[in-house]
Amino acid sequence: MNVRSLGLSTDLQILGLRGTIVDRGDYLVVRTPDDPGYYYGNLLVLRTAPQVGEVAYWTRKFGEELKHEQLRHVTFRWDGITGDVGARAELEAAGFELELTDVMTAPAAAITRALGAFPIRTLTPDEVLTTADLSWANGDRHDDAYRQFLDRRALWKSELVHTGSARLYGAFDGDALVGTLGLVALGDVARYQDVEVAATHRKRGIASALLSAAAADAAAETLVIVADSGGDPARLYERVGFRTIEHTASACWRPTG
């Protein structure tokens, strides 16, 4: 299956560094074996958005392809650049939540140079593990399953740094990590991941400074970042030099409780 969306393509390349992707011709099966509870790491990728009458079919197909006793969600992504959501009413009636995102790019040299109030440097693999603490503090969930998800994700990012596939940057207030992001090298492009700033340190230029520091080090000429459509992060990314080139969509059914 050929993928035309740059946002989806870079996501799949990153997922492939951790798990497996099987091409079934008219859809892809993505698995992250070490984390079955990762909603957007265990999913089906479709050619187009599900149309009226197709939601039940693709839900059954998900169950056939992704069988695991701990896997209770259903996630679909689909190729496209206009944000088409297909059978919105049917998806929502079945309990799916839609996610709309903007795919943004910028030449590395065009990113506005920003000097924040806090020192920024690359993180060692051991320091990357501590990014789970920042995500936990920022998160709106505080259950054991979510903490395990964050710890596994931090371990994976630490391995990417160890192998040279990615760099993670941190902003520090004294010894405290107050902001972080990752930049994954993907050949001709590099993809930003997980931009986070501590709630106590927001609106102080940390995110802009992190984006700038990573761009200054990037070997790739083109940088890619994805944000929820219409949100504050998307507006921040525009201010530092990114421009929206695609609109993408996905749907996820999450278990309750």
N, C-alpha and C positions, 0 to 999 in steps of 0.2 A: 504494500500500500504506500503510495507516494504521498508525502505530507507537504502542503504548500505553505502553511502558516509558520513563520519564523519563531513565534512564541511557542507553539506546540512542538516544533522540531527541536528547539533548544531544551525544552522540558524533557523530551524523550531521551535526548543524549545524556542528560544528567541522570535520569532514572536508570538508564542503561549502565551507568557506572556502579550502581548499587544492586540492581536486580536484573530481571530478564524481560525481553520483549519478543513476543512471537507474532509473526505476520500471518494472518489467516486469509489474506487477499482483500476482503472487503472490510476488515477490522483488525485491530491490534489487541493483543492480550498483554497487559503490563502487570508484572508481579514483583513485589518486594518481599522476598521470603523471610527476611529477618524481622519484618514488622507487618504482620497481617492487619493490624489496626490502623495502618497508614492509609487514610481514605483516598488520597490522590497519588498513592504509590501502588495501589492494587485496583485496576480499572480496565474498562474497555475503551478503546479509542475508535470512533466511528468515522466513516468518510464524510458524513453530513449529519446535521442535527436530526434526532428522532422525529419522524413525522406522525401525523394522526394515525392511530392504529398500530404503531410500532413499539410503543413503550413496554408493553407486556412481553413482546418477543425479545427485545434486547435485555430485559430484566431476567428472563429465563436463560438467555445465552450467558449472561454474567454468572449465574449460578452454576451453569455447566462448566464454564471455563475456570472459575476461581472458587475452588472448593477448599475450605479450611474451617476447622471448628471454631477458630477465633475471629473469622472474617464475617461480620454481620452487616456491613454496609453494602451499598451498590453505587458505583460511580461511573459516569459516562463523560468522556470528553469527545469532541468532534472537530474535524479539520474545518477551517474556514477563517475568513479575515474580516467579515462584516458584522459579527456578533449575532448571527441568526440563532434563535432559540427553538425553532421548529414547533413542536406541539406543546407550547407552554402550558396551556390549560390542562392537558392530559398528564404532563409531568407533575405539575403542582397537585393535581387531584390524587396522584399516586404517592404523594408525600415527598417528592424530590424538591430540593432547594437549588435554585439556579444561581450561578456565579458568573458575572460579566466582568471581563478584564480588558485593560488596554495594554497592548504590546508597544513598547516605546524603544526607539534606538537613538544613538548619537555617535558621531565620530569621537574617539577618545580625546583627540586634541581640542574638541569643541566644548568639553565639559568646563563649566565655570570654575576657576581655581578658588577654593575657599579655605581660609585658615580659621579653624575653630578655636574656642577658648580652652580646649583640652587637648593634651598630646595624643597623637594617633600613631600606631605602629602595627606591623603584622603580628599575628599571634602564633605561638608555637603550638604543635599538636596537643600538648598537655593543657595549654591555656584555652584551646578551642573547646575542651570538655566543659569548661566553666560557663560557656555561653548558654548552656541549658538553664543555669540559675537565673540569668537575665530573662530568658523566655518564660520561665516559670513565674517570675515576679510580674511580668507584663500580661500574662495569660488570664483569660476569664474562666478557666477551669483549674481546679486544684484537687484532682482525684489521682489515684495511683496509676491508672492507665495512661493518663496524659503525661504524668511525670516520666513514666517508662518510655513513652513516645519521644519526649524531648531528650532523654538521655541517649537513646539509640540514635537519634538524629545527630546529636553532638558527636557521638563516637564515629559515625560515618563521615562527618565533616572533618574530624581530626585525621582520619585515614586519607581523605582527599588531600589535606595539607601535607601529610607525611609523604605521599607519593608525588607531590608536585602538581597535581591536577587542579588545585585551587589554592587561593590565598584568602585568609580571613584577616580582617582588620578590626582593631579595637580602639575605642576612645576611653581614656582613663581619667578619673578624678581621684588623684592620689593613687592608691592601690586598687580602687574599685573600678570594675568594668562598667561603663555607663552607656556604651553604644558599640554596635558591631554590624558588620556585613561581610558577605563572601563574594568572591569573583571567581567563576569557574572558566577555565580556558577551554574553548571548543573550536580550535582551528582558527578560521578566519574571524570568528566573533568570540566575545566573552560575555558571560551571563551573570548579572548580579543576582544574589540570593539573600533572603532573610535580613533585610534592613531593620534593625531594632535599636531603639533608644530608650533608656530607663525613663519611667514616667516622671521621676523627679528632675530630669535634665532635658526635657523637651523644649522646643522653641528657643534653643540656644546655639543653633548652627551646627550641631553635631552630625546630623544626617548628611547635610551638604558637604561638610568637611570629609566625612568618610567616603562619600561618592567621589569626591575630588582626589583623595589620596589613592584610591584604587585605580582610577582612570589614569593617573600619572604613571603608575607602574605597569599598566596593561600592555601586553605585547600585541594584542589584536587591535585592528584599526576601528572596528565597529563594536559598540557596547549595546547590550540588550537588557531591558528591565521590564517587569510586568507589574501592574498595579490594578487594584479594584477600580472599575470605571467610576469617574466622578469623585473619587475620594481625595483627601488631603495629600496622601503620598504622591498621587499622580500630578497634582498641581506643583508640589515641590520638585519633582523630577523635571517638569517643564521649565521651571525657573533656572535649573542648573544646565539646561541645554538639550534635554530629551524631547523628541517629537513622536506623537502617536502614529503608528503605521498600520495597525491592525486592531480589530475588536474581536475578542474570542469569548466563547461561552462553554459552560460545563454544567452538569447536574449531579447532585449527590443525595442519596437517601441515607440518612443517619439513623442508627438505632436510638431509641429513647433510653434515658437513664444513664 
